Amino acid sequence: MKNADDLAGALWRKGESDLANARMCLTTGTALDTACFHAQQAAEKYLKAFLCHRGIQSPFIHNLEKLVA
């Protein structure tokens, strides 16, 4: 069974992957809508990783504003 730090690490790594994908889109100057999607996904995963690391169960939502609150 994974603990909270394992889950936080997994979320962080997924965020890193999303951020890398956003950067690739920006570098090529194509699929800017996809870059925006991956940037939002990265932010969401970083926030959820932070909450998990702090022992706070994140809600199953994609709204960044609500995750910050």
MMTF fields as JSON, N, C-alpha, C and O atoms, coordinates in Angstrom:
{
  "mmtfVersion": "1.0.0",
  "mmtfProducer": "UNKNOWN",
  "numBonds": 275,
  "numAtoms": 276,
  "numGroups": 69,
  "numChains": 1,
  "numModels": 1,
  "chainsPerModel": [1],
  "groupsPerChain": [69],
  "chainIdList": ["A"],
  "bondAtomList": [4, 2, 8, 6, 12, 10, 16, 14, 20, 18, 24, 22, 28, 26, 32, 30, 36, 34, 40, 38, 44, 42, 48, 46, 52, 50, 56, 54, 60, 58, 64, 62, 68, 66, 72, 70, 76, 74, 80, 78, 84, 82, 88, 86, 92, 90, 96, 94, 100, 98, 104, 102, 108, 106, 112, 110, 116, 114, 120, 118, 124, 122, 128, 126, 132, 130, 136, 134, 140, 138, 144, 142, 148, 146, 152, 150, 156, 154, 160, 158, 164, 162, 168, 166, 172, 170, 176, 174, 180, 178, 184, 182, 188, 186, 192, 190, 196, 194, 200, 198, 204, 202, 208, 206, 212, 210, 216, 214, 220, 218, 224, 222, 228, 226, 232, 230, 236, 234, 240, 238, 244, 242, 248, 246, 252, 250, 256, 254, 260, 258, 264, 262, 268, 266, 272, 270],
  "bondOrderList": [1, 1, 1, 1, 1, 1, 1, 1, 1, 1, 1, 1, 1, 1, 1, 1, 1, 1, 1, 1, 1, 1, 1, 1, 1, 1, 1, 1, 1, 1, 1, 1, 1, 1, 1, 1, 1, 1, 1, 1, 1, 1, 1, 1, 1, 1, 1, 1, 1, 1, 1, 1, 1, 1, 1, 1, 1, 1, 1, 1, 1, 1, 1, 1, 1, 1, 1, 1],
  "groupList": [{"groupName": "MET", "atomNameList": ["N", "CA", "C", "O"], "elementList": ["N", "C", "C", "O"], "formalChargeList": [0, 0, 0, 0], "bondAtomList": [1, 0, 2, 1, 3, 2], "bondOrderList": [1, 1, 2], "singleLetterCode": "M", "chemCompType": "L-PEPTIDE LINKING"}, {"groupName": "LYS", "atomNameList": ["N", "CA", "C", "O"], "elementList": ["N", "C", "C", "O"], "formalChargeList": [0, 0, 0, 0], "bondAtomList": [1, 0, 2, 1, 3, 2], "bondOrderList": [1, 1, 2], "singleLetterCode": "K", "chemCompType": "L-PEPTIDE LINKING"}, {"groupName": "ASN", "atomNameList": ["N", "CA", "C", "O"], "elementList": ["N", "C", "C", "O"], "formalChargeList": [0, 0, 0, 0], "bondAtomList": [1, 0, 2, 1, 3, 2], "bondOrderList": [1, 1, 2], "singleLetterCode": "N", "chemCompType": "L-PEPTIDE LINKING"}, {"groupName": "ALA", "atomNameList": ["N", "CA", "C", "O"], "elementList": ["N", "C", "C", "O"], "formalChargeList": [0, 0, 0, 0], "bondAtomList": [1, 0, 2, 1, 3, 2], "bondOrderList": [1, 1, 2], "singleLetterCode": "A", "chemCompType": "L-PEPTIDE LINKING"}, {"groupName": "ASP", "atomNameList": ["N", "CA", "C", "O"], "elementList": ["N", "C", "C", "O"], "formalChargeList": [0, 0, 0, 0], "bondAtomList": [1, 0, 2, 1, 3, 2], "bondOrderList": [1, 1, 2], "singleLetterCode": "D", "chemCompType": "L-PEPTIDE LINKING"}, {"groupName": "LEU", "atomNameList": ["N", "CA", "C", "O"], "elementList": ["N", "C", "C", "O"], "formalChargeList": [0, 0, 0, 0], "bondAtomList": [1, 0, 2, 1, 3, 2], "bondOrderList": [1, 1, 2], "singleLetterCode": "L", "chemCompType": "L-PEPTIDE LINKING"}, {"groupName": "GLY", "atomNameList": ["N", "CA", "C", "O"], "elementList": ["N", "C", "C", "O"], "formalChargeList": [0, 0, 0, 0], "bondAtomList": [1, 0, 2, 1, 3, 2], "bondOrderList": [1, 1, 2], "singleLetterCode": "G", "chemCompType": "PEPTIDE LINKING"}, {"groupName": "TRP", "atomNameList": ["N", "CA", "C", "O"], "elementList": ["N", "C", "C", "O"], "formalChargeList": [0, 0, 0, 0], "bondAtomList": [1, 0, 2, 1, 3, 2], "bondOrderList": [1, 1, 2], "singleLetterCode": "W", "chemCompType": "L-PEPTIDE LINKING"}, {"groupName": "ARG", "atomNameList": ["N", "CA", "C", "O"], "elementList": ["N", "C", "C", "O"], "formalChargeList": [0, 0, 0, 0], "bondAtomList": [1, 0, 2, 1, 3, 2], "bondOrderList": [1, 1, 2], "singleLetterCode": "R", "chemCompType": "L-PEPTIDE LINKING"}, {"groupName": "GLU", "atomNameList": ["N", "CA", "C", "O"], "elementList": ["N", "C", "C", "O"], "formalChargeList": [0, 0, 0, 0], "bondAtomList": [1, 0, 2, 1, 3, 2], "bondOrderList": [1, 1, 2], "singleLetterCode": "E", "chemCompType": "L-PEPTIDE LINKING"}, {"groupName": "SER", "atomNameList": ["N", "CA", "C", "O"], "elementList": ["N", "C", "C", "O"], "formalChargeList": [0, 0, 0, 0], "bondAtomList": [1, 0, 2, 1, 3, 2], "bondOrderList": [1, 1, 2], "singleLetterCode": "S", "chemCompType": "L-PEPTIDE LINKING"}, {"groupName": "CYS", "atomNameList": ["N", "CA", "C", "O"], "elementList": ["N", "C", "C", "O"], "formalChargeList": [0, 0, 0, 0], "bondAtomList": [1, 0, 2, 1, 3, 2], "bondOrderList": [1, 1, 2], "singleLetterCode": "C", "chemCompType": "L-PEPTIDE LINKING"}, {"groupName": "THR", "atomNameList": ["N", "CA", "C", "O"], "elementList": ["N", "C", "C", "O"], "formalChargeList": [0, 0, 0, 0], "bondAtomList": [1, 0, 2, 1, 3, 2], "bondOrderList": [1, 1, 2], "singleLetterCode": "T", "chemCompType": "L-PEPTIDE LINKING"}, {"groupName": "PHE", "atomNameList": ["N", "CA", "C", "O"], "elementList": ["N", "C", "C", "O"], "formalChargeList": [0, 0, 0, 0], "bondAtomList": [1, 0, 2, 1, 3, 2], "bondOrderList": [1, 1, 2], "singleLetterCode": "F", "chemCompType": "L-PEPTIDE LINKING"}, {"groupName": "HIS", "atomNameList": ["N", "CA", "C", "O"], "elementList": ["N", "C", "C", "O"], "formalChargeList": [0, 0, 0, 0], "bondAtomList": [1, 0, 2, 1, 3, 2], "bondOrderList": [1, 1, 2], "singleLetterCode": "H", "chemCompType": "L-PEPTIDE LINKING"}, {"groupName": "GLN", "atomNameList": ["N", "CA", "C", "O"], "elementList": ["N", "C", "C", "O"], "formalChargeList": [0, 0, 0, 0], "bondAtomList": [1, 0, 2, 1, 3, 2], "bondOrderList": [1, 1, 2], "singleLetterCode": "Q", "chemCompType": "L-PEPTIDE LINKING"}, {"groupName": "TYR", "atomNameList": ["N", "CA", "C", "O"], "elementList": ["N", "C", "C", "O"], "formalChargeList": [0, 0, 0, 0], "bondAtomList": [1, 0, 2, 1, 3, 2], "bondOrderList": [1, 1, 2], "singleLetterCode": "Y", "chemCompType": "L-PEPTIDE LINKING"}, {"groupName": "ILE", "atomNameList": ["N", "CA", "C", "O"], "elementList": ["N", "C", "C", "O"], "formalChargeList": [0, 0, 0, 0], "bondAtomList": [1, 0, 2, 1, 3, 2], "bondOrderList": [1, 1, 2], "singleLetterCode": "I", "chemCompType": "L-PEPTIDE LINKING"}, {"groupName": "PRO", "atomNameList": ["N", "CA", "C", "O"], "elementList": ["N", "C", "C", "O"], "formalChargeList": [0, 0, 0, 0], "bondAtomList": [1, 0, 2, 1, 3, 2], "bondOrderList": [1, 1, 2], "singleLetterCode": "P", "chemCompType": "L-PEPTIDE LINKING"}, {"groupName": "VAL", "atomNameList": ["N", "CA", "C", "O"], "elementList": ["N", "C", "C", "O"], "formalChargeList": [0, 0, 0, 0], "bondAtomList": [1, 0, 2, 1, 3, 2], "bondOrderList": [1, 1, 2], "singleLetterCode": "V", "chemCompType": "L-PEPTIDE LINKING"}],
  "groupTypeList": [0, 1, 2, 3, 4, 4, 5, 3, 6, 3, 5, 7, 8, 1, 6, 9, 10, 4, 5, 3, 2, 3, 8, 0, 11, 5, 12, 12, 6, 12, 3, 5, 4, 12, 3, 11, 13, 14, 3, 15, 15, 3, 3, 9, 1, 16, 5, 1, 3, 13, 5, 11, 14, 8, 6, 17, 15, 10, 18, 13, 17, 14, 2, 5, 9, 1, 5, 19, 3],
  "groupIdList": [1, 2, 3, 4, 5, 6, 7, 8, 9, 10, 11, 12, 13, 14, 15, 16, 17, 18, 19, 20, 21, 22, 23, 24, 25, 26, 27, 28, 29, 30, 31, 32, 33, 34, 35, 36, 37, 38, 39, 40, 41, 42, 43, 44, 45, 46, 47, 48, 49, 50, 51, 52, 53, 54, 55, 56, 57, 58, 59, 60, 61, 62, 63, 64, 65, 66, 67, 68, 69],
  "secStructList": [7, 7, 7, 2, 2, 2, 2, 2, 2, 2, 2, 2, 2, 2, 2, 2, 2, 2, 2, 2, 2, 2, 2, 2, 2, 2, 2, 2, 6, 7, 7, 2, 2, 2, 2, 2, 2, 2, 2, 2, 2, 2, 2, 2, 2, 2, 2, 2, 2, 2, 2, 2, 2, 6, 6, 7, 7, 7, 7, 1, 7, 7, 7, 2, 2, 2, 2, 2, 7],
  "xCoordList": [0.851, 0.0, 0.89, 1.836, 0.573, 1.36, 0.947, -0.224, 1.93, 1.625, 1.437, 1.571, 1.126, 0.832, 2.03, 1.858, 3.241, 4.42, 4.661, 5.115, 4.361, 4.478, 3.497, 3.851, 2.263, 1.247, 1.619, 1.461, 2.109, 2.529, 3.65, 3.654, 4.589, 5.683, 5.193, 5.667, 4.247, 3.686, 2.947, 3.072, 2.182, 1.481, 2.475, 2.282, 3.537, 4.55, 5.198, 5.39, 5.532, 6.15, 5.197, 5.63, 3.913, 2.939, 2.842, 2.691, 2.927, 2.946, 4.154, 4.045, 5.304, 6.519, 6.34, 6.792, 5.685, 5.426, 4.503, 4.747, 3.44, 2.531, 3.256, 3.04, 4.101, 4.838, 5.794, 5.933, 6.445, 7.342, 6.566, 7.053, 5.364, 4.541, 4.116, 4.108, 3.766, 3.4, 4.584, 4.421, 5.767, 6.968, 7.27, 7.678, 7.068, 7.304, 6.371, 6.794, 5.124, 4.164, 4.564, 4.494, 4.978, 5.379, 6.644, 6.765, 7.574, 8.83, 8.596, 9.24, 7.675, 7.392, 6.42, 6.292, 5.737, 4.771, 3.501, 2.74, 3.271, 2.068, 1.241, 1.731, 0.003, -0.91, -0.905, -0.745, -1.082, -1.05, -2.2, -2.068, -3.325, -4.414, -3.986, -4.386, -3.176, -2.663, -1.657, -1.602, -0.869, 0.077, -0.685, -0.291, -1.771, -2.585, -3.182, -3.19, -3.679, -4.247, -3.211, -3.491, -2.018, -0.984, -0.482, -0.134, -0.441, -0.039, -1.05, -0.666, -2.339, -3.383, -3.27, -3.39, -3.04, -2.904, -1.699, -1.777, -0.597, 0.595, 0.296, 0.637, -0.336, -0.673, -1.585, -1.402, -2.552, -3.48, -2.731, -2.968, -1.843, -1.122, -0.145, 0.026, 0.5, 1.383, 0.604, 1.062, -0.576, -1.403, -1.854, -1.81, -2.287, -2.733, -1.575, -1.763, -0.378, 0.795, 1.097, 1.405, 1.005, 1.233, 0.22, 0.586, -1.05, -2.083, -1.847, -1.964, -1.518, -1.265, -0.079, -0.13, 0.977, 2.156, 1.817, 2.398, 0.882, 0.449, -0.601, -1.078, -0.963, -1.933, -3.374, -4.271, -3.603, -4.944, -5.413, -4.759, -6.539, -7.076, -7.676, -8.567, -7.182, -7.687, -9.004, -9.19, -9.907, -11.178, -10.956, -9.967, -11.864, -11.767, -12.363, -13.468, -11.589, -12.001, -10.812, -9.671, -11.102, -10.051, -9.964, -9.203, -10.719, -10.796, -9.618, -9.566, -8.679, -7.484, -7.821, -7.223, -8.773, -9.156, -9.674, -9.35, -10.474, -11.002, -9.913, -9.936, -8.973, -7.859, -6.989, -6.515, -6.773, -5.977, -6.691, -6.067, -8.003, -8.788, -8.766, -9.364],
  "yCoordList": [-1.188, 0.0, 1.243, 1.348, 2.164, 3.385, 4.366, 4.462, 5.081, 6.11, 7.452, 7.543, 8.484, 9.801, 10.374, 11.018, 10.147, 10.682, 9.98, 10.61, 8.684, 7.962, 8.532, 8.762, 8.758, 9.316, 10.738, 11.099, 11.536, 12.902, 12.877, 13.681, 11.971, 11.845, 11.444, 11.963, 10.522, 10.094, 11.24, 11.432, 11.994, 13.146, 14.182, 14.754, 14.423, 15.395, 14.973, 15.797, 13.686, 13.189, 13.32, 13.641, 13.076, 13.259, 14.731, 15.059, 15.606, 17.042, 17.421, 18.224, 16.845, 17.102, 16.659, 17.34, 15.528, 15.035, 15.985, 16.296, 16.445, 17.396, 18.694, 19.253, 19.169, 20.398, 20.221, 21.128, 19.076, 18.796, 18.804, 19.317, 18.237, 18.236, 19.648, 19.991, 20.463, 21.849, 22.585, 23.341, 22.364, 23.029, 22.609, 23.432, 21.32, 20.857, 21.565, 21.982, 21.698, 22.393, 23.849, 24.376, 24.492, 25.9, 26.07, 27.033, 25.151, 25.225, 25.141, 25.849, 24.277, 24.119, 25.18, 25.387, 25.849, 26.873, 26.295, 27.0, 25.025, 24.372, 23.844, 23.703, 23.56, 22.966, 23.759, 23.196, 25.064, 25.899, 25.574, 25.749, 25.103, 24.675, 23.471, 23.335, 22.601, 21.439, 21.877, 21.297, 22.889, 23.432, 23.965, 23.726, 24.684, 25.214, 24.081, 24.143, 23.05, 21.902, 21.267, 21.009, 21.015, 20.352, 21.255, 20.762, 22.56, 23.477, 23.433, 23.431, 23.397, 23.308, 21.98, 21.932, 20.907, 19.594, 19.545, 18.966, 20.149, 20.188, 20.937, 20.469, 22.093, 22.877, 22.078, 22.082, 21.403, 20.591, 19.492, 19.276, 18.809, 17.707, 18.208, 17.57, 19.348, 19.931, 20.323, 20.091, 20.92, 21.291, 20.062, 20.047, 19.036, 17.812, 17.12, 16.542, 17.171, 16.598, 17.344, 16.731, 18.67, 19.478, 19.13, 18.928, 19.061, 18.729, 17.342, 17.148, 16.391, 15.03, 14.995, 14.33, 15.707, 15.767, 16.353, 15.96, 17.284, 17.904, 17.069, 17.477, 15.915, 15.044, 15.445, 15.033, 16.242, 16.702, 15.943, 15.965, 15.279, 14.547, 15.548, 16.32, 15.525, 16.483, 15.979, 14.779, 16.902, 16.504, 16.071, 16.456, 15.281, 14.807, 15.876, 15.732, 16.958, 18.071, 18.514, 18.127, 19.326, 19.848, 21.369, 21.99, 21.959, 23.407, 23.887, 23.616, 24.601, 25.052, 26.0, 25.933, 26.88, 27.849, 27.147, 27.547, 26.109, 25.366, 24.553, 24.4, 24.038, 23.303, 24.218, 23.815, 25.438, 26.399, 26.765, 26.898, 26.929, 27.318, 26.188, 26.309],
  "zCoordList": [0.0, 0.0, 0.0, 0.781, -0.878, -0.968, 0.125, 0.492, 0.626, 1.616, 0.913, -0.307, 1.682, 1.117, 0.363, -0.672, 0.871, 0.189, -1.147, -2.102, -1.223, -2.494, -3.512, -4.668, -3.073, -3.954, -4.381, -5.547, -3.445, -3.773, -4.806, -5.738, -4.647, -5.61, -6.991, -8.002, -7.028, -8.312, -8.992, -10.202, -8.223, -8.792, -9.305, -10.378, -8.539, -8.95, -10.274, -11.168, -10.389, -11.627, -12.817, -13.924, -12.598, -13.674, -14.058, -15.235, -13.08, -13.362, -14.199, -15.125, -13.878, -14.648, -16.101, -17.021, -16.302, -17.651, -18.409, -19.574, -17.743, -18.381, -18.734, -19.81, -17.846, -18.103, -19.284, -20.105, -19.378, -20.505, -21.82, -22.827, -21.811, -23.021, -23.405, -24.587, -22.428, -22.712, -23.327, -24.285, -22.781, -23.303, -24.743, -25.563, -25.046, -26.416, -27.392, -28.47, -27.019, -27.889, -28.079, -29.189, -27.01, -27.101, -27.932, -28.69, -27.797, -28.538, -30.038, -30.812, -30.447, -31.868, -32.377, -33.584, -31.45, -31.854, -32.443, -33.105, -32.206, -32.713, -31.555, -30.435, -31.838, -30.853, -29.546, -28.463, -29.669, -28.469, -27.515, -26.303, -28.053, -27.177, -26.345, -25.189, -26.936, -26.207, -25.148, -24.064, -25.457, -24.475, -23.269, -22.127, -23.515, -22.417, -21.587, -20.357, -22.262, -21.553, -20.637, -19.466, -21.164, -20.359, -19.232, -18.16, -19.459, -18.396, -17.25, -16.08, -17.587, -16.557, -15.818, -14.593, -16.56, -15.943, -14.999, -13.915, -15.412, -14.561, -13.267, -12.181, -13.384, -12.187, -11.262, -10.045, -11.835, -11.029, -10.278, -9.09, -10.96, -10.318, -9.266, -8.227, -9.523, -8.514, -7.263, -6.144, -7.451, -6.298, -5.523, -4.292, -6.238, -5.566, -4.858, -3.788, -5.443, -4.781, -3.486, -2.464, -3.535, -2.336, -1.25, -0.092, -1.628, -0.645, -0.05, 1.16, -0.904, -0.446, 0.517, 1.551, 0.172, 1.038, 2.405, 3.417, 2.429, 3.686, 4.423, 5.482, 3.879, 4.526, 4.277, 5.012, 3.252, 2.911, 1.681, 0.639, 1.808, 0.665, -0.315, 0.037, -1.538, -2.527, -3.09, -3.29, -3.342, -3.947, -5.392, -6.016, -5.912, -7.289, -8.206, -8.731, -8.379, -9.227, -10.073, -9.822, -11.07, -11.937, -11.844, -12.585, -10.963, -10.817, -9.955, -8.755, -10.582, -9.865, -8.735, -7.661, -8.97, -7.934, -6.679, -5.561, -6.866, -5.722, -5.035, -3.814, -5.794, -5.184, -4.344, -3.282, -4.798, -4.033, -2.752, -1.699, -2.841, -1.653, -0.636, 0.434]
}
